[in-house]
Amino acid sequence: MKRLQELTKEINELTLKIEQEYPELYQYLDETPITISAEMNAKMDTKNFSDYLNSLKQLLKHHIAEHPHKK
């Protein structure tokens, strides 16, 4: 499994891509990499970050499938 630092980097990069290339999708994200680490009750482990990264990937994949004219 990936290290927490690697997952954080991937989450940051994917969130930035969504923000820059899919602003219509970005506005619906409930959290950003800045707030994910600030949550007091969140357990910071690789599984949680991996799950979050996978959910971002699925969200983007679904958005692209539904809006094929975008990048």
Secondary structure, 3 states (H helix, E strand, C coil): CCCHHHHHHHHHHHHHHHHHHCHHHHCCCCCCHHHHCCCCCCCCCHHHHHHHHHHHHHHHHHHHHHCCCCC
